[in-house]
Amino acid sequence: MLVWLCSLAQPGLRPRLVLRASAVSAVLTLASAATAVAQGRVTGNIVAHQREDYFTFRDRTGEIRVEIGSSVWQNRKIDPETRVRLLGEIDSGPAGRYLYVKSLTVVD
């Protein structure tokens, strides 16, 4: 189930799109998000370190690049077997879309 919530904050500002996706379609939804400022929440595993603050996140639907700053990571011991929930904003860069993570929670 996918729920789209869209609101316009003020005239002249870009629409803010909030995505809430089930675990079945989470990464696919994030990877194909519209150009509006979008927020997403996904649950799965951080499976690889790409460079600096960039990692590969995977759930049952696929993979997406995520950016997790040290202030969010907080020196936690997380390996590819650790399930996490990420909350962040969809952003685009030269290498494509990615999730800029604002919150990381370890899920049991």
Secondary structure, 3 states (H helix, E strand, C coil): CEEEEEECCCCCCCCEEEEEECCCCHHHHHHCCCCCEEEEEEEEEEEEEEECCEEEEEECCEEEEEECCHHHHCCCCCCCCCEEEEEEEEEEECCEEEEEEEEEEECC
